[in-house]
Amino acid sequence: MSGHSSPKRLGCFGTYLFLLALLPFELLAQNPRGALRGVIQDATGGRVPGAKVFVRATESSLQREIASDSRGEFRIDELPPGAYHIKVQANGFAEANSNVRVIVSSVQEITVTLKPQPVEQSITLETEGPGSITTQPIDTSSAVHQTIITSHDLDTIPLAARSFANIAYLAPGTEPLEPSDPTKARITAVSTGGSSGLNNDLTVDGADNTDDWIGGFLQNFSPEAIEEFAIRTAQEDADTGRTTAASVVITTKAGTNFWHGSGAFYGRAAGLNARFPIDNPAPNPKQPFSRQNFVGTASGPIVKDKLWFFSSFEFVHENASIAYSPASQTEFNALAQLAAGGKINDGIRGVNSIDVPSSVLVPFRDYLANARLDWAQSTKSRWFLRGSADSYITQNAMVQQAALPSTGATSHNNYLDLVVGDQYTFNQYWVSSFLFNASGLHLTAARNSNLGFALDFPFTSTRSTISGLETFGDNQFVTPITAFPVLRNQEKYQFRYDVSHANRRHGSRFGVNLIHEPVLSGALAATAETVLVYSNDPSFYAANSSQFYFNSTCAPPVPAGVTCTATPAGDGSFSQNVQRLGIYAQDSWSITPHLTINYGLRYDTTFGLFTASGHSQSANPALAGNGIVSGIPHDYRKAFGPRLGVAYSPGSSGNTVFRGGVGLYFNDLAQNGWVQAFNAVNNFNILHSSGPPSLIDPNYHTPYALHATAGVQHAFNNDWILSADYTLETGMHGYRRYDFPNVSVFRTDNRSSYKALAVHLQGNVARRLNLVANYTLSTAKTWGCQIGELFDYVNGVCDPFNAFAPGDYGPSGEDVRHRFVLAGAFHAPAGFDVTFLSQNETARPLTLTTPAGNRAVINGVKSTLDQFRGTPYLQTDLRVSRSIKFHDRWSLMPFIEFFNLFNRSNPGNNYVGNISALPVPVNNLANVTALCPTPACSVPVTSGNQLLVPAGALGDFFGPGTTVGIPFAAQLGVKFSF
């Protein structure tokens, strides 16, 4: 099978929809929903049983009703987020009415106090409905650690990349980081539990939105399309699977009985940005940059109380650029000098000239579309249908600060997603939901050059070079860390059925989630290529041209200090057909009005995870006689994940809640780490008895994490809430790669630990200032060689025969000891609103390495994993706006946003990692004892910190910087709404 032909499988969507129409029963698509739980009492505090509770959505025809039980309590589950009107009736009492807001993935507590007739009474809410992350209520019935982000937050808090993930950093226990895969440009990632974020689960309207190739988020959504989302950072209920850390539960906006619409423009330009001094110092021209976002929404009733629609569209027109630092330009010019002298030409392949630009333009175009229909078929059945698309093109993708444009590519991605579902209310206690989701991804990456060779020099090897090692020529996008594909196809169909039952003291749920993925395929770059790795930079060879070696066939003699590898053409294709099954049951048991126990059990398994192109590992030529492993891996069948949580609210005020819980969480997403093993058994390599010598250890175990949590939350009054939570996550059976002399083996034997104390404060000052403050004290550690990541594939081992050697255990790349976030909104005089987001964290770790691929030795002592620390990260973003209202419901809001307001340099942990690439050479790469600013090597090294040098910016390799940060930038915009 050739991996370079895209499958025409998206036509199957129609077949699946036809089969769905034949289902003989009405079910409901599981939508991220909330719940109402309350107590009905009389004026003396006595409970009122048998009272009728009517709940109706204020902007649609959705309505539910239930009767209070013998304790005067009631619970209504499966309510879509939004505003509701509540009416309570009981014999001998006056009718009570009020409004309340239900938020996603949360239980809203209310207290209803009834008085005798004929006095008309209203409901007293223990907490007001939240309009923002800064005004969230206490949930006294759940042990889940979560934060709710509303559409108001997305609309008002400055978002540097206009990604919903930007604002997720407001949740305690989260951290920013660059997107984990260049094939998903601008989809900002979120780190939780000290991990790379690839082990998080993401659902949108209940539909799976997890990338099954590398993990993390798959399809991007415009913030304008999102109603609310919940960041669950620990202790998720049993309905959540396929995560060892966190889950993100998103619900999109729906139409109502009122017409709504908006149009917005966001504009940025180089003239509004500060320089990045490392790459683009004066007096060089300021590097080019411009970006415009055009956004529009429309929603309303097609048939009032029956059929509604919502639609949104966002177009991103960006011309970013990568500026070359003076040091890089010096080396590029020396390389151009070698080419002009005929040194990079052997008569078979080569070049006689190399252009050296001062910067490289990175055009980016993105189209985000979303459309949704909601249909009230009857009082019992409500359907929704949503279609979403994300299509973008990036030119010069994967070019980095110290590499020429020849190493880049044009990346074109297309994501499509179709979700249909129905909620069916059997009676006041039983509600079922059904969901069908069909999604597809098609990605291509066309390389900028096809010279047949690539040159790799030390100065290019900085911490940002995870796209490849080459300075000039054909980048194969394969590194010691991972391999990035030039072709990807992913086709996914999901069937999910959930049933909930709310009666008396219990809120029970059970369900099944089946994901059929007939296409999970693609290809790595596999053209013939010669890679030459040099121990010195071009400026050395320009001054000593006789020592420069170039040969496109690696003809001997190859001099010392040069490594030449000629790779023949092959078949880089890979293909899988995988099914994933999850089954769960859970219950929220209110033992007393003050004590709730959440308990459940989840089971997850896969089918076909270890079959590639229709073959098991038994067909891998490397299996015979490798001397390391024998046998083949099998799908894991023991992934049982019990969950137990306790919430206790003492007293009658409901102002304090103690929480605790424990649970097991399984997640098997790591195809990117195994792609070479899958590629080794594809059709081409089987037929030709060739292929990479890569194997998966037969003793496979699905990675899992044990979560143990405890915390307390207290509301001092209606304006101030404080919480403190402790989290312990112990990871087992993480992925690692063992590079033996004759074979690479992928095993699941890694271990990790994450511990955190998170403190959260939210408050309202004089009704003018709403704020939220988070402080997290944490530590995250794991085993690895050069990079430590929790539940990731990049760790590797330095010595495959001593995989747990001293020094191989250390901090993860996201080990942030102290992190403080402050955000809020200030309602200033004259109608101005000022919102802000300030992130402050201590330095993240990094490892110093050598060209040999091992950690640096300093004064005879080998450094440990992630021993060193970069620079603390401090960035404050600010937005100033003023709403101008006219007509009845129309408004115009001009605004200005400032990112990195104080223009702080934030290199983060983006430092020169390879000591051979340091601007001041060291005396001995095998054992550093001195720096050599002069040939005498006159500066003794007494501390490894003397070797820390900030590297160039990440540019647009992964999209807008987050952990590295950006210089000061301003954005102007205006939004019209009705």
Solvent accessible surface area in square Angstrom, and as a share of the most:
residue,aa,sasa,rsa
1,M,102,0.45
2,S,65,0.42
3,G,3,0.03
4,H,112,0.50
5,S,77,0.50
6,S,39,0.25
7,P,50,0.32
8,K,182,0.77
9,R,87,0.32
10,L,72,0.36
11,G,67,0.64
12,C,39,0.23
13,F,30,0.13
14,G,45,0.44
15,T,79,0.46
16,Y,43,0.16
17,L,60,0.30
18,F,127,0.53
19,L,98,0.49
20,L,20,0.10
21,A,82,0.64
22,L,108,0.54
23,L,67,0.34
24,P,121,0.76
25,F,104,0.43
26,E,59,0.27
27,L,14,0.07
28,L,2,0.01
29,A,0,0.00
30,Q,18,0.08
31,N,2,0.01
32,P,4,0.02
33,R,32,0.12
34,G,5,0.04
35,A,6,0.04
36,L,0,0.00
37,R,33,0.12
38,G,3,0.03
39,V,32,0.19
40,I,0,0.00
41,Q,42,0.19
42,D,35,0.18
43,A,66,0.51
44,T,128,0.74
45,G,38,0.36
46,G,30,0.29
47,R,90,0.33
48,V,12,0.07
49,P,78,0.49
50,G,52,0.50
51,A,0,0.00
52,K,115,0.49
53,V,0,0.00
54,F,55,0.23
55,V,2,0.01
56,R,98,0.36
57,A,12,0.09
58,T,62,0.36
59,E,64,0.29
60,S,16,0.10
61,S,22,0.14
62,L,12,0.06
63,Q,86,0.38
64,R,20,0.07
65,E,100,0.45
66,I,9,0.04
67,A,35,0.27
68,S,7,0.04
69,D,19,0.10
70,S,72,0.46
71,R,41,0.15
72,G,0,0.00
73,E,18,0.08
74,F,6,0.03
75,R,36,0.13
76,I,4,0.02
77,D,10,0.05
78,E,10,0.05
79,L,1,0.00
80,P,33,0.21
81,P,20,0.12
82,G,14,0.14
83,A,45,0.35
84,Y,5,0.02
85,H,68,0.31
86,I,1,0.00
87,K,62,0.26
88,V,0,0.00
89,Q,67,0.30
90,A,19,0.14
91,N,154,0.79
92,G,53,0.51
93,F,43,0.18
94,A,6,0.05
95,E,66,0.29
96,A,0,0.00
97,N,39,0.20
98,S,26,0.17
99,N,94,0.48
100,V,7,0.04
101,R,60,0.22
102,V,1,0.00
103,I,6,0.03
104,V,0,0.00
105,S,18,0.12
106,S,12,0.08
107,V,18,0.10
108,Q,3,0.01
109,E,20,0.09
110,I,3,0.01
111,T,23,0.14
112,V,0,0.00
113,T,33,0.19
114,L,0,0.00
115,K,80,0.34
116,P,83,0.52
117,Q,116,0.52
118,P,130,0.82
119,V,80,0.46
120,E,137,0.61
121,Q,37,0.17
122,S,66,0.43
123,I,12,0.06
124,T,84,0.49
125,L,28,0.14
126,E,69,0.31
127,T,34,0.20
128,E,133,0.60
129,G,28,0.27
130,P,1,0.01
131,G,39,0.37
132,S,15,0.09
133,I,1,0.00
134,T,8,0.05
135,T,49,0.29
136,Q,26,0.11
137,P,22,0.14
138,I,9,0.04
139,D,20,0.10
140,T,14,0.08
141,S,3,0.02
142,S,19,0.12
143,A,3,0.02
144,V,16,0.09
145,H,23,0.10
146,Q,48,0.21
147,T,9,0.05
148,I,4,0.02
149,I,0,0.00
150,T,3,0.02
151,S,28,0.18
152,H,93,0.41
153,D,2,0.01
154,L,7,0.03
155,D,44,0.23
156,T,25,0.15
157,I,9,0.05
158,P,1,0.01
159,L,6,0.03
160,A,22,0.17
161,A,19,0.14
162,R,22,0.08
163,S,1,0.01
164,F,3,0.01
165,A,0,0.00
166,N,11,0.06
167,I,0,0.00
168,A,1,0.01
169,Y,6,0.02
170,L,0,0.00
171,A,2,0.01
172,P,26,0.16
173,G,16,0.15
174,T,2,0.01
175,E,11,0.05
176,P,2,0.01
177,L,14,0.07
178,E,19,0.09
179,P,4,0.03
180,S,26,0.17
181,D,0,0.00
182,P,7,0.05
183,T,1,0.01
184,K,9,0.04
185,A,11,0.08
186,R,17,0.06
187,I,7,0.04
188,T,3,0.02
189,A,15,0.12
190,V,4,0.02
191,S,0,0.00
192,T,1,0.01
193,G,6,0.05
194,G,1,0.01
195,S,1,0.01
196,S,8,0.05
197,G,5,0.05
198,L,13,0.06
199,N,5,0.03
200,N,3,0.01
201,D,11,0.06
202,L,0,0.00
203,T,18,0.10
204,V,1,0.01
205,D,0,0.00
206,G,1,0.01
207,A,2,0.01
208,D,10,0.05
209,N,10,0.05
210,T,0,0.00
211,D,0,0.00
212,D,0,0.00
213,W,5,0.02
214,I,3,0.01
215,G,0,0.00
216,G,7,0.07
217,F,15,0.06
218,L,10,0.05
219,Q,6,0.03
220,N,11,0.06
221,F,6,0.03
222,S,5,0.03
223,P,5,0.03
224,E,11,0.05
225,A,0,0.00
226,I,0,0.00
227,E,37,0.16
228,E,0,0.00
229,F,0,0.00
230,A,0,0.00
231,I,1,0.01
232,R,24,0.09
233,T,19,0.11
234,A,1,0.01
235,Q,6,0.03
236,E,1,0.01
237,D,38,0.20
238,A,1,0.01
239,D,21,0.11
240,T,9,0.05
241,G,8,0.08
242,R,22,0.08
243,T,1,0.00
244,T,1,0.01
245,A,1,0.01
246,A,1,0.01
247,S,2,0.01
248,V,3,0.02
249,V,16,0.09
250,I,0,0.00
251,T,3,0.02
252,T,4,0.03
253,K,43,0.18
254,A,40,0.31
255,G,6,0.06
256,T,25,0.14
257,N,24,0.12
258,F,100,0.42
259,W,131,0.46
260,H,65,0.29
261,G,6,0.05
262,S,21,0.13
263,G,28,0.27
264,A,11,0.09
265,F,74,0.31
266,Y,7,0.03
267,G,11,0.11
268,R,19,0.07
269,A,41,0.32
270,A,23,0.17
271,G,69,0.66
272,L,60,0.30
273,N,25,0.13
274,A,29,0.22
275,R,73,0.27
276,F,18,0.07
277,P,78,0.49
278,I,56,0.28
279,D,5,0.03
280,N,7,0.03
281,P,37,0.23
282,A,71,0.55
283,P,131,0.83
284,N,46,0.24
285,P,107,0.67
286,K,76,0.32
287,Q,45,0.20
288,P,63,0.40
289,F,36,0.15
290,S,29,0.19
291,R,15,0.05
292,Q,44,0.20
293,N,5,0.03
294,F,93,0.39
295,V,11,0.06
296,G,27,0.26
297,T,23,0.13
298,A,41,0.32
299,S,6,0.04
300,G,0,0.00
301,P,18,0.12
302,I,92,0.47
303,V,79,0.45
304,K,138,0.58
305,D,58,0.30
306,K,80,0.34
307,L,45,0.22
308,W,1,0.00
309,F,47,0.19
310,F,12,0.05
311,S,36,0.23
312,S,8,0.05
313,F,94,0.39
314,E,2,0.01
315,F,41,0.17
316,V,14,0.08
317,H,55,0.25
318,E,3,0.01
319,N,35,0.18
320,A,2,0.02
321,S,5,0.03
322,I,4,0.02
323,A,5,0.04
324,Y,2,0.01
325,S,11,0.07
326,P,64,0.40
327,A,69,0.54
328,S,5,0.03
329,Q,40,0.18
330,T,79,0.46
331,E,22,0.10
332,F,0,0.00
333,N,85,0.44
334,A,10,0.08
335,L,0,0.00
336,A,21,0.16
337,Q,112,0.50
338,L,5,0.03
339,A,0,0.00
340,A,79,0.61
341,G,56,0.54
342,G,37,0.35
343,K,81,0.34
344,I,0,0.00
345,N,55,0.28
346,D,44,0.23
347,G,74,0.71
348,I,121,0.62
349,R,87,0.32
350,G,25,0.24
351,V,25,0.14
352,N,93,0.48
353,S,87,0.56
354,I,17,0.09
355,D,126,0.65
356,V,42,0.24
357,P,44,0.28
358,S,66,0.43
359,S,28,0.18
360,V,8,0.05
361,L,78,0.39
362,V,1,0.01
363,P,21,0.13
364,F,3,0.01
365,R,60,0.22
366,D,5,0.03
367,Y,99,0.37
368,L,12,0.06
369,A,40,0.31
370,N,7,0.04
371,A,56,0.43
372,R,14,0.05
373,L,69,0.34
374,D,18,0.09
375,W,101,0.35
376,A,7,0.05
377,Q,66,0.29
378,S,54,0.35
379,T,108,0.63
380,K,95,0.40
381,S,0,0.00
382,R,44,0.16
383,W,65,0.23
384,F,9,0.04
385,L,70,0.35
386,R,0,0.00
387,G,27,0.26
388,S,6,0.04
389,A,30,0.23
390,D,1,0.00
391,S,29,0.19
392,Y,2,0.01
393,I,65,0.33
394,T,4,0.02
395,Q,86,0.38
396,N,33,0.17
397,A,8,0.06
398,M,3,0.01
399,V,0,0.00
400,Q,4,0.02
401,Q,10,0.04
402,A,5,0.04
403,A,1,0.01
404,L,3,0.01
405,P,37,0.24
406,S,19,0.13
407,T,1,0.01
408,G,1,0.01
409,A,0,0.00
410,T,50,0.29
411,S,3,0.02
412,H,67,0.30
413,N,0,0.00
414,N,48,0.24
415,Y,4,0.01
416,L,80,0.40
417,D,16,0.08
418,L,39,0.19
419,V,0,0.00
420,V,19,0.11
421,G,0,0.00
422,D,1,0.00
423,Q,5,0.02
424,Y,42,0.16
425,T,18,0.10
426,F,90,0.37
427,N,71,0.37
428,Q,62,0.28
429,Y,66,0.25
430,W,96,0.34
431,V,3,0.02
432,S,1,0.01
433,S,1,0.00
434,F,15,0.06
435,L,0,0.00
436,F,0,0.00
437,N,0,0.00
438,A,0,0.00
439,S,9,0.06
440,G,6,0.06
441,L,7,0.04
442,H,56,0.25
443,L,1,0.00
444,T,52,0.30
445,A,11,0.09
446,A,65,0.51
447,R,38,0.14
448,N,62,0.32
449,S,15,0.10
450,N,114,0.59
451,L,55,0.28
452,G,10,0.10
453,F,0,0.00
454,A,0,0.00
455,L,0,0.00
456,D,10,0.05
457,F,1,0.01
458,P,8,0.05
459,F,24,0.10
460,T,0,0.00
461,S,20,0.13
462,T,19,0.11
463,R,57,0.21
464,S,6,0.04
465,T,11,0.06
466,I,45,0.23
467,S,0,0.00
468,G,0,0.00
469,L,59,0.29
470,E,11,0.05
471,T,0,0.00
472,F,16,0.07
473,G,0,0.00
474,D,2,0.01
475,N,4,0.02
476,Q,22,0.10
477,F,1,0.00
478,V,61,0.35
479,T,15,0.09
480,P,105,0.66
481,I,45,0.23
482,T,15,0.09
483,A,3,0.03
484,F,3,0.01
485,P,0,0.00
486,V,18,0.10
487,L,13,0.07
488,R,5,0.02
489,N,9,0.05
490,Q,5,0.02
491,E,6,0.02
492,K,1,0.00
493,Y,1,0.00
494,Q,1,0.00
495,F,60,0.25
496,R,18,0.07
497,Y,67,0.25
498,D,3,0.01
499,V,12,0.07
500,S,3,0.02
501,H,38,0.17
502,A,7,0.05
503,N,47,0.24
504,R,129,0.47
505,R,90,0.33
506,H,64,0.28
507,G,5,0.05
508,S,31,0.20
509,R,30,0.11
510,F,97,0.40
511,G,9,0.08
512,V,56,0.32
513,N,22,0.11
514,L,66,0.33
515,I,2,0.01
516,H,43,0.19
517,E,0,0.00
518,P,11,0.07
519,V,10,0.06
520,L,5,0.02
521,S,11,0.07
522,G,1,0.01
523,A,0,0.00
524,L,14,0.07
525,A,17,0.13
526,A,22,0.17
527,T,70,0.41
528,A,45,0.35
529,E,5,0.02
530,T,4,0.02
531,V,34,0.19
532,L,0,0.00
533,V,55,0.32
534,Y,6,0.02
535,S,47,0.30
536,N,54,0.28
537,D,32,0.17
538,P,0,0.00
539,S,46,0.29
540,F,72,0.30
541,Y,6,0.02
542,A,25,0.19
543,A,84,0.65
544,N,51,0.26
545,S,46,0.30
546,S,106,0.69
547,Q,100,0.44
548,F,20,0.08
549,Y,28,0.11
550,F,22,0.09
551,N,29,0.15
552,S,2,0.01
553,T,73,0.43
554,C,26,0.16
555,A,38,0.30
556,P,117,0.74
557,P,118,0.74
558,V,57,0.33
559,P,55,0.35
560,A,108,0.84
561,G,39,0.37
562,V,15,0.09
563,T,81,0.47
564,C,25,0.15
565,T,73,0.42
566,A,55,0.42
567,T,69,0.40
568,P,106,0.67
569,A,71,0.55
570,G,40,0.39
571,D,20,0.11
572,G,4,0.04
573,S,1,0.01
574,F,6,0.03
575,S,19,0.13
576,Q,9,0.04
577,N,78,0.40
578,V,0,0.00
579,Q,42,0.19
580,R,9,0.03
581,L,40,0.20
582,G,2,0.02
583,I,81,0.41
584,Y,10,0.04
585,A,53,0.41
586,Q,30,0.13
587,D,15,0.08
588,S,12,0.08
589,W,88,0.31
590,S,10,0.07
591,I,47,0.24
592,T,54,0.32
593,P,55,0.35
594,H,68,0.30
595,L,48,0.24
596,T,3,0.01
597,I,38,0.19
598,N,20,0.10
599,Y,87,0.33
600,G,14,0.14
601,L,88,0.44
602,R,10,0.04
603,Y,42,0.16
604,D,24,0.12
605,T,10,0.06
606,T,10,0.06
607,F,81,0.34
608,G,22,0.21
609,L,1,0.01
610,F,17,0.07
611,T,51,0.30
612,A,1,0.00
613,S,20,0.13
614,G,67,0.64
615,H,62,0.28
616,S,40,0.26
617,Q,12,0.05
618,S,74,0.48
619,A,35,0.27
620,N,6,0.03
621,P,58,0.36
622,A,20,0.16
623,L,34,0.17
624,A,89,0.69
625,G,81,0.78
626,N,12,0.06
627,G,76,0.73
628,I,53,0.27
629,V,15,0.08
630,S,90,0.58
631,G,36,0.34
632,I,45,0.23
633,P,6,0.04
634,H,125,0.56
635,D,30,0.15
636,Y,34,0.13
637,R,102,0.37
638,K,145,0.62
639,A,3,0.03
640,F,104,0.43
641,G,2,0.02
642,P,67,0.42
643,R,16,0.06
644,L,83,0.41
645,G,3,0.03
646,V,53,0.31
647,A,0,0.00
648,Y,94,0.36
649,S,7,0.05
650,P,44,0.28
651,G,51,0.49
652,S,110,0.71
653,S,65,0.42
654,G,18,0.18
655,N,61,0.31
656,T,26,0.15
657,V,0,0.00
658,F,97,0.40
659,R,32,0.12
660,G,19,0.18
661,G,16,0.15
662,V,62,0.36
663,G,3,0.03
664,L,44,0.22
665,Y,1,0.01
666,F,19,0.08
667,N,11,0.06
668,D,13,0.07
669,L,16,0.08
670,A,2,0.02
671,Q,1,0.01
672,N,2,0.01
673,G,12,0.12
674,W,4,0.01
675,V,2,0.01
676,Q,36,0.16
677,A,5,0.04
678,F,7,0.03
679,N,7,0.04
680,A,0,0.00
681,V,5,0.03
682,N,1,0.01
683,N,41,0.21
684,F,68,0.28
685,N,6,0.03
686,I,46,0.23
687,L,142,0.71
688,H,107,0.48
689,S,88,0.57
690,S,47,0.30
691,G,37,0.36
692,P,42,0.26
693,P,70,0.44
694,S,2,0.02
695,L,0,0.00
696,I,8,0.04
697,D,13,0.07
698,P,35,0.22
699,N,125,0.64
700,Y,19,0.07
701,H,37,0.16
702,T,13,0.07
703,P,3,0.02
704,Y,46,0.17
705,A,0,0.00
706,L,66,0.33
707,H,0,0.00
708,A,33,0.25
709,T,10,0.06
710,A,53,0.41
711,G,15,0.15
712,V,54,0.31
713,Q,22,0.10
714,H,64,0.28
715,A,7,0.06
716,F,115,0.48
717,N,81,0.42
718,N,139,0.71
719,D,44,0.23
720,W,72,0.25
721,I,13,0.06
722,L,67,0.33
723,S,10,0.07
724,A,33,0.26
725,D,26,0.13
726,Y,97,0.37
727,T,13,0.08
728,L,51,0.25
729,E,11,0.05
730,T,46,0.27
731,G,3,0.02
732,M,58,0.26
733,H,53,0.23
734,G,6,0.05
735,Y,10,0.04
736,R,4,0.01
737,R,68,0.25
738,Y,5,0.02
739,D,77,0.40
740,F,17,0.07
741,P,122,0.76
742,N,80,0.41
743,V,3,0.02
744,S,13,0.08
745,V,0,0.00
746,F,12,0.05
747,R,56,0.20
748,T,12,0.07
749,D,41,0.21
750,N,7,0.04
751,R,99,0.36
752,S,12,0.08
753,S,27,0.18
754,Y,11,0.04
755,K,92,0.39
756,A,7,0.05
757,L,71,0.36
758,A,14,0.11
759,V,46,0.26
760,H,21,0.10
761,L,55,0.27
762,Q,9,0.04
763,G,2,0.02
764,N,23,0.12
765,V,63,0.36
766,A,86,0.67
767,R,170,0.62
768,R,110,0.40
769,L,43,0.22
770,N,26,0.13
771,L,27,0.13
772,V,1,0.00
773,A,15,0.11
774,N,5,0.03
775,Y,72,0.27
776,T,11,0.06
777,L,76,0.38
778,S,8,0.05
779,T,39,0.23
780,A,1,0.01
781,K,74,0.31
782,T,1,0.00
783,W,42,0.15
784,G,1,0.01
785,C,10,0.06
786,Q,51,0.23
787,I,30,0.15
788,G,0,0.00
789,E,19,0.09
790,L,6,0.03
791,F,31,0.13
792,D,8,0.04
793,Y,23,0.09
794,V,25,0.14
795,N,3,0.02
796,G,14,0.14
797,V,16,0.09
798,C,31,0.19
799,D,61,0.31
800,P,23,0.14
801,F,143,0.60
802,N,74,0.38
803,A,11,0.09
804,F,69,0.29
805,A,18,0.14
806,P,129,0.81
807,G,18,0.18
808,D,3,0.02
809,Y,87,0.33
810,G,6,0.05
811,P,18,0.11
812,S,0,0.00
813,G,1,0.01
814,E,15,0.07
815,D,1,0.00
816,V,2,0.01
817,R,88,0.32
818,H,79,0.35
819,R,10,0.04
820,F,83,0.34
821,V,3,0.02
822,L,58,0.29
823,A,0,0.00
824,G,2,0.02
825,A,17,0.13
826,F,75,0.31
827,H,70,0.31
828,A,19,0.15
829,P,91,0.57
830,A,71,0.55
831,G,44,0.43
832,F,86,0.36
833,D,43,0.22
834,V,33,0.19
835,T,8,0.05
836,F,38,0.16
837,L,5,0.03
838,S,15,0.10
839,Q,13,0.06
840,N,39,0.20
841,E,9,0.04
842,T,48,0.28
843,A,13,0.10
844,R,8,0.03
845,P,0,0.00
846,L,0,0.00
847,T,5,0.03
848,L,0,0.00
849,T,16,0.10
850,T,17,0.10
851,P,72,0.45
852,A,96,0.75
853,G,35,0.33
854,N,52,0.27
855,R,5,0.02
856,A,0,0.00
857,V,37,0.21
858,I,19,0.10
859,N,73,0.38
860,G,54,0.52
861,V,107,0.62
862,K,81,0.34
863,S,6,0.04
864,T,54,0.32
865,L,1,0.00
866,D,1,0.01
867,Q,90,0.40
868,F,11,0.05
869,R,67,0.24
870,G,15,0.15
871,T,29,0.17
872,P,59,0.37
873,Y,9,0.04
874,L,70,0.35
875,Q,15,0.07
876,T,28,0.16
877,D,7,0.04
878,L,37,0.18
879,R,9,0.03
880,V,42,0.24
881,S,8,0.05
882,R,85,0.31
883,S,33,0.21
884,I,76,0.39
885,K,159,0.67
886,F,85,0.35
887,H,144,0.64
888,D,123,0.64
889,R,109,0.40
890,W,103,0.36
891,S,20,0.13
892,L,64,0.32
893,M,43,0.19
894,P,56,0.35
895,F,11,0.05
896,I,52,0.26
897,E,5,0.02
898,F,44,0.18
899,F,0,0.00
900,N,1,0.01
901,L,53,0.26
902,F,152,0.63
903,N,76,0.39
904,R,80,0.29
905,S,57,0.37
906,N,4,0.02
907,P,11,0.07
908,G,5,0.05
909,N,17,0.09
910,N,6,0.03
911,Y,18,0.07
912,V,9,0.05
913,G,9,0.09
914,N,20,0.10
915,I,1,0.01
916,S,23,0.15
917,A,10,0.08
918,L,13,0.06
919,P,91,0.57
920,V,59,0.34
921,P,76,0.48
922,V,18,0.10
923,N,62,0.32
924,N,67,0.34
925,L,62,0.31
926,A,75,0.58
927,N,50,0.26
928,V,0,0.00
929,T,51,0.30
930,A,12,0.09
931,L,22,0.11
932,C,18,0.11
933,P,74,0.46
934,T,67,0.39
935,P,140,0.88
936,A,82,0.64
937,C,38,0.23
938,S,70,0.45
939,V,55,0.32
940,P,91,0.57
941,V,4,0.02
942,T,116,0.67
943,S,48,0.31
944,G,10,0.10
945,N,97,0.50
946,Q,66,0.29
947,L,1,0.00
948,L,33,0.17
949,V,45,0.26
950,P,52,0.33
951,A,6,0.04
952,G,11,0.11
953,A,23,0.18
954,L,19,0.09
955,G,19,0.18
956,D,23,0.12
957,F,8,0.03
958,F,11,0.05
959,G,0,0.00
960,P,31,0.19
961,G,19,0.18
962,T,15,0.09
963,T,13,0.08
964,V,6,0.04
965,G,10,0.09
966,I,34,0.17
967,P,30,0.19
968,F,50,0.21
969,A,2,0.02
970,A,6,0.05
971,Q,3,0.01
972,L,88,0.44
973,G,10,0.09
974,V,56,0.32
975,K,22,0.09
976,F,70,0.29
977,S,33,0.21
978,F,75,0.31
